[in-house]
Amino acid sequence: MQKIKNWALNYHFIFYIFVLLAVGVSLQRYLPAPTFEGRFTFYNNFILFKSSILHLLDGKDMYVAYENEGAWDLYKYSPTFAVFMLPYAYLPALPGLILWNLTNILLLYFAIKWLPYIDDKSKKIMLWFIVPELLLSAQSSQSNGIIAALFLLAYSAFEKNKIVSAVLCIGIATCIKPYAAILGFMFLFYPGKLRFVLSSITIALILLALPLAITSFANVQSQYKSWFNMMSMDFSNSTGLSVMALVNDITGSSINKNIIMALGTLITFSTVFFYRIHNAPYFRVSFVALLLLWVVIFNHKSESPTFIIPIVGVALWYFSREYNPLNLTLLLLVLVFSQLSSSDIFPAYIRHEIFEKIHIKVIPCFLVWGALIISMYRKETGPIRPERKI
């Protein structure tokens, strides 16, 4: 038993498991025949991302549907993100998909491994804890693993006073998901504020102009205009897999989602003004965990594969604290109902007719968000926990 434990808590072993996970999921999504009358693949998002750079190079509008290319959705990311997909663009589908999933999974692996303050044993358990949700995210071939990783890398860079590196991580994440810009709020808790502002302006201009390195100004201008138009129409009546949907389920009525989102945002960021302990590592790690939860559970477009982001937030919250039976209970609820509720562990009827209808995936994450809010309102200062059993 001790030998198994030693293997399980070995970084090299976990690394190889993550590599196998990326390769296995890629094969699982690639090998089945295309669905929907043979038109679309099971790795739709990767096709969207890969095609975006080709459309940019050809001067085509990236923000219209190209169903004949095997993708049933619209590309909704920035022109700069399309440039990031250049290494994948000319690879055959399977090698490209494997490389893409490796990027998502291994970037998150290293982001957790490089976290400050938290002991190695806890970080190894964190990696195992996120595996079920990481698997689901990889099956959708989305970019959510990269977003979670960039949040953690930016936080780690801030803690090491590497302001430019932190800004670069935030900038890249914002090019993928604009809401990631909110992590820039962390600059209030660190010295070097002028350096942060100047770095932010410089890196933002570089990232915005990056498509100019491969195409004309007129094309880039047209793409940004099309992107902004699409984004302006994206605030639909949907509530996604969010607290807004949960509240509507509980109340049986359609409460204006803007009110709930505004309330959640107000409560989340009010924690900053309740006490002046920004120089405490315990507060800063709590705030990062809070943001990882908030950006998804209060997002009207959130869906199941995006939950790798709040799951990482939950892991960061739990493994930066001293042992508490209530916290452990919440962690197990997240494992069972926010992660495993989407898996085949539960019968299809329970998953679709019960769990999905009551948005059970949101509930444990919302409870952790509430626990974090309460601990920050109570001005808890830590310390970030020493090494211990779980």
Buried (B, 14 or more C-beta within 10 A) or exposed (E): EEEEEEEEBEEEEBBEBBBEBBBBBBEBBBEEEEEEEEEBBBBBBBBBBBBBBBBBBEEBBBBEEBEEBBBBEEBBBBBBBBBBBBEBBEBEBBEBBBBBBBBBBBBBBBBBBBBBBBBEBBBBBBBEBBBBBBBBBBBBBBBBBBBBBBBBBBBBBBBEEBBBBBBBBBBBBBBBBEBBBBBBEBBEBBEBEEBBBBBBEEBBEEBBEBBBEBBEEEBBEBBBEBBEEBEEEEEEEBBBBBBBBBBBBEEEEEEEBEEBBEEBEEBBBEBBEEBEBEEBBBBBBBBBBBBBBBBBBBBBBBBBBBBBBBBBBBBBBBBBBEEBEEBEEBBEBBBBBBBBBBEEEBEEEEBEEEBBEBBBBBBBBBBBBEBBBEBBEEEBEBEBBEEEEE
